[in-house]
Amino acid sequence: MRATIAIAVLAAACGPTGTHGNGNGDDDGSGGGDGGGGSNHVYMDAPIDEQCGAQQQNIGVVNLGDPPDLLVVLDRSGSMTAPPTTFPPVFTSKWSLMRDALVSVTTTEDQNIKFGLLEFPSDDNCSADAVPEVNIGLGSHTGFTSYFAGRSPNGNTPAHIGLGDALAYYNTIPVNPAGRYVLFATDGLPNCSGGDPNTASDAETVAAVTALFNANIKTFVLGFGTFGLNTGVLNDAAVAGGEPKPGLTKFYEANNAADLQMALQAIAGGVIVPSCKFALQSAPPNPDAVTVTVNGMTVPRDTSHTMNGWDYYPDAMTITFFGTYCDTIEMGANTDVKFVYGCQGPIL
């Protein structure tokens, strides 16, 4: 499972410059914005905000790794109308909390993950179909918003049917070489075995997840509001899906809004494929005045593209890493990448 890459870009629109020091001046983090802390700037006595009159602009960055598929298989059974069982108690329905969390994560990762959505049940009882509520693709957060605006919970929990539908749907679209995943999100234990809402379908649920895994489609299991329930089937499904969470509880457990947001962010970060290429949403005013860091360490610019470093491609408006720095980013191990625009001229 990969960790999320944290990326920040900070542009400094310069006013009067400060006095020049001995080349060892540090940015104390007061530069503001997401990328203001942790980077060293040579030829500076004072932080960027002092030297540039605090005229700074955040510039967006998009990691250009190929986006994987992530199909949300969502439980819309009637129990989702209840609030989660948690202390202190909350009075917002699980459905509303799930809506807000899914719309948030699909909006945030709009260009990094191809999201889709299948619901179960689709007939307000014990059946579901393989027709997606939101087709897998980039920019699908608007589809999630529209879905929740016109849909409410009802029915039972035919989890194995919903998961079987996920495999059937994936079989109708091209295989994504960047990865195919399912997020199985449920608030309770499955039932509806053989169409009977009073019969559990634990083994069928695990079998459906196993069938997805055998098709090279891994499954994350998210149990929401399951506090105090016998969740053995969710643990078994998480293990069978190939993406178990570390620890005794193998599924992602959330009992409140904060837990839910954290779980979804962790799952999204686990499927994003890191790339050594980053697209800037606007051009740097001076590429020679950029400090680039990976995990807090300054990276040299390498215009030869043969050593360890980075370079800027103005035609494509991208920054690309080379050598061991690229290897670190592709591993995705707690990688913090920052681009900070200075105002003293060439500093690398």
RODO-2510 file (C-alpha; in nm, 4 decimals, decimal comma):
residues 348
     n   res          X          Y          Z
     1     m     0,0000     0,0000     0,0000
     2     r     0,1421     0,3343    -0,1033
     3     a     0,1446     0,6449     0,1134
     4     t     0,0066     0,9743    -0,0088
     5     i     0,2547     1,2255    -0,1502
     6     a     0,2216     1,5696     0,0047
     7     i     0,2916     1,8392    -0,2527
     8     a     0,3138     2,2150    -0,2070
     9     v     0,4193     2,5031    -0,4313
    10     l     0,4788     2,8572    -0,3118
    11     a     0,5538     3,1541    -0,5375
    12     a     0,7017     3,4728    -0,3976
    13     a     0,6287     3,7945    -0,5845
    14     c     0,9271     4,0020    -0,4816
    15     g     0,9560     4,3492    -0,3469
    16     p     1,2759     4,4966    -0,2009
    17     t     1,5370     4,2375    -0,1143
    18     g     1,6999     4,1959     0,2230
    19     t     2,0698     4,1975     0,3008
    20     h     2,2767     3,9069     0,1775
    21     g     2,4238     3,6697     0,4298
    22     n     2,6789     3,3915     0,4257
    23     g     2,4693     3,1426     0,2330
    24     n     2,3364     2,9624     0,5391
    25     g     2,0115     3,1516     0,5993
    26     d     1,7102     2,9353     0,6819
    27     d     1,3411     2,9717     0,6116
    28     d     1,1833     2,9520     0,9563
    29     g     0,8461     2,8430     0,8174
    30     s     0,6913     3,1889     0,8394
    31     g     0,6564     3,2188     0,4637
    32     g     0,2942     3,1088     0,4859
    33     g     0,0988     2,8760     0,2605
    34     d     0,1397     2,5039     0,2296
    35     g     0,5008     2,5195     0,1214
    36     g     0,6306     2,7877     0,3555
    37     g     0,8164     2,5733     0,6049
    38     g     1,1120     2,3425     0,6076
    39     s     1,3089     2,4666     0,3047
    40     n     1,6552     2,6289     0,3193
    41     h     1,7242     2,9337     0,1010
    42     v     2,0855     3,0427     0,0422
    43     y     2,1869     3,4087    -0,0013
    44     m     1,9151     3,5114     0,2442
    45     d     1,9272     3,6499     0,5979
    46     a     1,5503     3,6797     0,6392
    47     p     1,2490     3,4612     0,5575
    48     i     1,0910     3,4958     0,2153
    49     d     0,7928     3,6892     0,3490
    50     e     1,0214     3,9588     0,4925
    51     q     1,2300     3,9874     0,1767
    52     c     0,9352     3,9747    -0,0625
    53     g     0,6872     4,1806     0,1325
    54     a     0,4732     3,8704     0,2069
    55     q     0,3498     3,8801    -0,1550
    56     q     0,3113     3,5065    -0,2047
    57     q     0,0884     3,2925    -0,4212
    58     n     0,0103     2,9225    -0,3899
    59     i     0,0427     2,7437    -0,7233
    60     g    -0,1307     2,4093    -0,7671
    61     v     0,0576     2,0939    -0,8581
    62     v    -0,0770     1,7679    -1,0012
    63     n     0,1200     1,4450    -0,9821
    64     l     0,1122     1,2949    -1,3312
    65     g     0,1034     0,9313    -1,2284
    66     d    -0,1484     0,7256    -1,4224
    67     p    -0,4803     0,7314    -1,2305
    68     p    -0,6091     0,3911    -1,1139
    69     d    -0,9746     0,2800    -1,1027
    70     l    -1,1568     0,2814    -0,7676
    71     l    -1,5167     0,1583    -0,7702
    72     v    -1,7153     0,2380    -0,4557
    73     v    -1,9608    -0,0430    -0,3760
    74     l    -2,1918     0,1390    -0,1379
    75     d    -2,4378     0,0003     0,1150
    76     r    -2,7629     0,1987     0,0921
    77     s    -2,9630    -0,0293     0,3210
    78     g    -3,2248     0,1218     0,5492
    79     s    -2,9947     0,1190     0,8507
    80     m    -2,7908     0,3974     0,6890
    81     t    -3,0683     0,6369     0,7923
    82     a    -2,9654     0,5961     1,1568
    83     p    -2,6780     0,7865     1,3197
    84     p    -2,3575     0,5926     1,3924
    85     t    -2,3269     0,4205     1,7283
    86     t    -2,0634     0,6314     1,8948
    87     f    -1,9840     0,8313     2,2066
    88     p    -2,0446     1,1156     2,2376
    89     p    -2,3593     1,0554     2,0328
    90     v    -2,4222     1,2309     1,7034
    91     f    -2,7568     1,2914     1,5408
    92     t    -2,6551     1,2966     1,1742
    93     s    -2,7397     0,9902     0,9679
    94     k    -2,4671     0,7573     0,8470
    95     w    -2,5926     0,8246     0,4948
    96     s    -2,5351     1,2001     0,5267
    97     l    -2,1897     1,1505     0,6765
    98     m    -2,0962     0,9030     0,4039
    99     r    -2,2279     1,1426     0,1381
   100     d    -2,0161     1,4303     0,2668
   101     a    -1,7034     1,2155     0,2977
   102     l    -1,7311     1,0586    -0,0481
   103     v    -1,8044     1,3881    -0,2215
   104     s    -1,5054     1,5387    -0,0406
   105     v    -1,2537     1,2679    -0,1327
   106     t    -1,3743     1,2388    -0,4928
   107     t    -1,3421     1,6153    -0,5314
   108     t    -0,9951     1,6254    -0,3750
   109     e    -0,8598     1,3345    -0,5814
   110     d    -1,0595     1,4244    -0,8923
   111     q    -0,7624     1,3932    -1,1311
   112     n    -0,5605     1,1313    -0,9416
   113     i    -0,8183     0,8498    -0,9234
   114     k    -1,0893     0,7309    -1,1608
   115     f    -1,3831     0,6901    -0,9226
   116     g    -1,7075     0,5056    -0,9901
   117     l    -2,0104     0,4049    -0,7812
   118     l    -2,2356     0,0986    -0,7535
   119     e    -2,5063     0,0729    -0,4881
   120     f    -2,6705    -0,2188    -0,3095
   121     p    -2,9567    -0,2824    -0,2879
   122     s    -3,0963    -0,1133    -0,5977
   123     d    -3,4526    -0,2433    -0,5517
   124     d    -3,5101    -0,1427    -0,1861
   125     n    -3,5032    -0,5104    -0,0847
   126     c    -3,2473    -0,7813    -0,1612
   127     s    -3,1342    -0,7254    -0,5196
   128     a    -2,8828    -0,5075    -0,6999
   129     d    -2,7731    -0,4630    -1,0596
   130     a    -2,4409    -0,4065    -1,2336
   131     v    -2,5455    -0,0741    -1,3866
   132     p    -2,3225     0,1872    -1,2217
   133     e    -2,4724     0,4928    -1,0598
   134     v    -2,1484     0,6713    -1,1544
   135     n    -1,9271     0,5357    -1,4315
   136     i    -1,5574     0,4987    -1,3545
   137     g    -1,3654     0,7991    -1,4826
   138     l    -1,1833     1,1204    -1,4014
   139     g    -1,3851     1,4188    -1,2861
   140     s    -1,6579     1,1961    -1,1455
   141     h    -1,7157     1,3943    -0,8248
   142     t    -2,0077     1,5718    -0,9929
   143     g    -2,1677     1,2321    -1,0496
   144     f    -2,1340     1,1512    -0,6790
   145     t    -2,2928     1,4827    -0,5882
   146     s    -2,5846     1,4229    -0,8249
   147     y    -2,6330     1,0676    -0,6998
   148     f    -2,6640     1,1668    -0,3348
   149     a    -2,8930     1,4571    -0,4210
   150     g    -3,1545     1,2165    -0,5532
   151     r    -3,1060     0,8941    -0,3566
   152     s    -3,1818     0,7853    -0,0003
   153     p    -3,1305     0,4581     0,1912
   154     n    -3,3791     0,1722     0,1944
   155     g    -3,3828    -0,2070     0,1891
   156     n    -3,1555    -0,4825     0,3163
   157     t    -2,7851    -0,5648     0,2771
   158     p    -2,7149    -0,7944    -0,0219
   159     a    -2,3400    -0,7304    -0,0009
   160     h    -2,2365    -1,0354    -0,2035
   161     i    -2,4643    -0,9288    -0,4891
   162     g    -2,3195    -0,5764    -0,4926
   163     l    -1,9647    -0,7150    -0,4967
   164     g    -2,0552    -0,9591    -0,7719
   165     d    -2,1964    -0,6660    -0,9681
   166     a    -1,8635    -0,4880    -0,9283
   167     l    -1,6837    -0,7740    -1,1026
   168     a    -1,9479    -0,7852    -1,3755
   169     y    -1,9102    -0,4107    -1,4353
   170     y    -1,5296    -0,4256    -1,4421
   171     n    -1,5546    -0,7008    -1,7035
   172     t    -1,7346    -0,4562    -1,9364
   173     i    -1,4614    -0,1885    -1,9370
   174     p    -1,0928    -0,1966    -2,0422
   175     v    -0,8377    -0,3135    -1,7856
   176     n    -0,6576    -0,0170    -1,6309
   177     p    -0,2840    -0,0996    -1,6082
   178     a    -0,2505     0,1570    -1,3266
   179     g    -0,4671    -0,0668    -1,1062
   180     r    -0,8281    -0,1659    -1,0391
   181     y    -0,9765    -0,1460    -0,6906
   182     v    -1,3066    -0,1758    -0,5062
   183     l    -1,4022     0,0184    -0,1948
   184     f    -1,6670    -0,1928    -0,0181
   185     a    -1,8398     0,0474     0,2217
   186     t    -2,1032    -0,0944     0,4565
   187     d    -2,2618    -0,0096     0,7896
   188     g    -2,3548    -0,3605     0,8945
   189     l    -2,3390    -0,7303     0,8368
   190     p    -2,4606    -0,8808     0,5097
   191     n    -2,7896    -1,0626     0,4773
   192     c    -3,0218    -1,1611     0,1911
   193     s    -2,8700    -1,4988     0,1177
   194     g    -3,0794    -1,6570    -0,1559
   195     g    -3,3066    -1,3555    -0,1526
   196     d    -3,4074    -1,4129     0,2092
   197     p    -3,3503    -1,0946     0,4150
   198     n    -3,3353    -1,3024     0,7339
   199     t    -3,0439    -1,5192     0,6221
   200     a    -2,6799    -1,4112     0,6521
   201     s    -2,4494    -1,4329     0,3523
   202     d    -2,1075    -1,4084     0,5162
   203     a    -1,9444    -1,6850     0,3124
   204     e    -2,0939    -1,5499    -0,0106
   205     t    -1,9568    -1,2034     0,0666
   206     v    -1,6039    -1,3344     0,1208
   207     a    -1,6354    -1,5482    -0,1937
   208     a    -1,7365    -1,2407    -0,3970
   209     v    -1,4338    -1,0481    -0,2709
   210     t    -1,2127    -1,3476    -0,3491
   211     a    -1,3472    -1,3572    -0,7053
   212     l    -1,2545    -0,9900    -0,7457
   213     f    -0,9048    -1,0586    -0,6133
   214     n    -0,8631    -1,3499    -0,8545
   215     a    -0,9449    -1,1044    -1,1355
   216     n    -0,6614    -0,8775    -1,0122
   217     i    -0,9065    -0,6351    -0,8509
   218     k    -0,8206    -0,5643    -0,4878
   219     t    -1,0821    -0,4648    -0,2312
   220     f    -1,0646    -0,2211     0,0594
   221     v    -1,3295    -0,2860     0,3253
   222     l    -1,4759     0,0090     0,5145
   223     g    -1,7068    -0,0612     0,8093
   224     f    -1,8952     0,2514     0,9105
   225     g    -2,0880     0,2734     1,2348
   226     t    -2,0182    -0,0931     1,3125
   227     f    -1,9162    -0,0289     1,6742
   228     g    -2,0039    -0,3287     1,8925
   229     l    -2,1075    -0,5575     1,6067
   230     n    -1,9639    -0,8976     1,5255
   231     t    -1,7453    -0,7894     1,2372
   232     g    -1,5641    -1,1134     1,1630
   233     v    -1,6980    -1,1198     0,8066
   234     l    -1,5551    -0,7730     0,7407
   235     n    -1,2151    -0,8846     0,8659
   236     d    -1,2317    -1,1958     0,6481
   237     a    -1,3365    -0,9902     0,3460
   238     a    -1,0532    -0,7419     0,4014
   239     v    -0,7971    -1,0225     0,4075
   240     a    -0,9488    -1,1906     0,1020
   241     g    -0,9475    -0,8567    -0,0828
   242     g    -0,5699    -0,8217    -0,0601
   243     e    -0,5702    -0,4785     0,1110
   244     p    -0,6051    -0,5518     0,4842
   245     k    -0,5348    -0,2697     0,7260
   246     p    -0,2390    -0,3331     0,9580
   247     g    -0,3353    -0,4451     1,3080
   248     l    -0,5908    -0,6810     1,4576
   249     t    -0,8822    -0,5115     1,2806
   250     k    -0,8208    -0,5747     0,9127
   251     f    -1,0960    -0,3546     0,7732
   252     y    -1,1057     0,0241     0,7952
   253     e    -1,3333     0,1012     1,0886
   254     a    -1,5037     0,4393     1,1227
   255     n    -1,7554     0,5371     1,3876
   256     n    -1,7751     0,9134     1,3322
   257     a    -1,7210     1,1750     1,0631
   258     a    -1,3527     1,2311     1,1451
   259     d    -1,2746     0,8568     1,1365
   260     l    -1,4564     0,8281     0,8055
   261     q    -1,2604     1,1107     0,6447
   262     m    -0,9308     0,9637     0,7664
   263     a    -1,0187     0,6162     0,6413
   264     l    -1,1143     0,7422     0,2954
   265     q    -0,8000     0,9525     0,2702
   266     a    -0,5855     0,6532     0,3674
   267     i    -0,7572     0,4324     0,1095
   268     a    -0,7271     0,6957    -0,1648
   269     g    -0,3592     0,7432    -0,0816
   270     g    -0,3109     0,3676    -0,1022
   271     v    -0,4153     0,3440    -0,4670
   272     i    -0,2549     0,6568    -0,6177
   273     v     0,0442     0,5682    -0,8344
   274     p     0,3224     0,8214    -0,7633
   275     s     0,5003     0,9695    -1,0645
   276     c     0,8314     1,1507    -1,0956
   277     k     0,6588     1,4156    -1,3083
   278     f     0,4531     1,7025    -1,1675
   279     a     0,2432     1,9514    -1,3627
   280     l     0,2344     2,3138    -1,2465
   281     q    -0,0904     2,5022    -1,2915
   282     s     0,1053     2,8195    -1,3650
   283     a     0,4634     2,8797    -1,4762
   284     p     0,7307     2,9754    -1,2208
   285     p     0,8413     3,3376    -1,2651
   286     n     1,2045     3,2234    -1,2668
   287     p     1,2836     2,8493    -1,2802
   288     d     1,6395     2,9267    -1,1710
   289     a     1,5052     3,0666    -0,8435
   290     v     1,3252     2,7537    -0,7279
   291     t     1,4155     2,5509    -0,4216
   292     v     1,2978     2,1903    -0,4509
   293     t     1,2938     1,9532    -0,1536
   294     v     1,2050     1,5877    -0,1081
   295     n     1,1438     1,4801     0,2512
   296     g     1,2996     1,8071     0,3670
   297     m     1,6258     1,7639     0,1728
   298     t     1,7153     2,0160    -0,0984
   299     v     1,7352     1,8589    -0,4448
   300     p     1,9830     2,0039    -0,6998
   301     r     1,8697     2,0961    -1,0481
   302     d     2,0048     1,8582    -1,3140
   303     t     1,9605     2,0013    -1,6631
   304     s     2,1594     1,7091    -1,8100
   305     h     1,8951     1,4595    -1,6848
   306     t     2,1724     1,2061    -1,6193
   307     m     2,2261     1,2399    -1,2444
   308     n     2,0222     1,2835    -0,9271
   309     g     1,8071     1,5958    -0,9376
   310     w     1,5158     1,7729    -1,1049
   311     d     1,4508     1,9890    -1,4086
   312     y     1,1774     2,2163    -1,5426
   313     y     1,0172     2,1674    -1,8855
   314     p     0,8675     2,5036    -1,9850
   315     d     0,6830     2,3746    -2,2926
   316     a     0,4873     2,1223    -2,0834
   317     m     0,5041     2,3313    -1,7625
   318     t     0,6228     2,0287    -1,5657
   319     i     0,8948     1,9446    -1,3149
   320     t     1,0552     1,5991    -1,3383
   321     f     1,2821     1,4203    -1,0913
   322     f     1,5714     1,1919    -1,1872
   323     g     1,7877     0,9256    -1,0223
   324     t     1,7448     0,8309    -0,6586
   325     y     1,4999     1,1154    -0,5993
   326     c     1,2687     0,9633    -0,8577
   327     d     1,3099     0,6236    -0,6915
   328     t     1,2081     0,7694    -0,3544
   329     i     0,8960     0,9302    -0,4992
   330     e     0,7892     0,6170    -0,6865
   331     m     0,8156     0,4142    -0,3660
   332     g     0,5666     0,6580    -0,2102
   333     a     0,7116     0,6126     0,1373
   334     n     0,5971     0,9222     0,3315
   335     t     0,7258     1,1461     0,0533
   336     d     0,6936     1,5207     0,1059
   337     v     0,7734     1,7152    -0,2129
   338     k     0,7935     2,0957    -0,2028
   339     f     0,8640     2,3572    -0,4695
   340     v     0,9387     2,7025    -0,3251
   341     y     0,9990     3,0023    -0,5499
   342     g     1,2585     3,2393    -0,4087
   343     c     1,3279     3,6008    -0,5002
   344     q     1,7063     3,6351    -0,4884
   345     g     1,7904     3,5080    -0,8352
   346     p     1,9600     3,1703    -0,8882
   347     i     1,9823     2,9822    -0,5595
   348     l     2,0555     2,6257    -0,6741
***
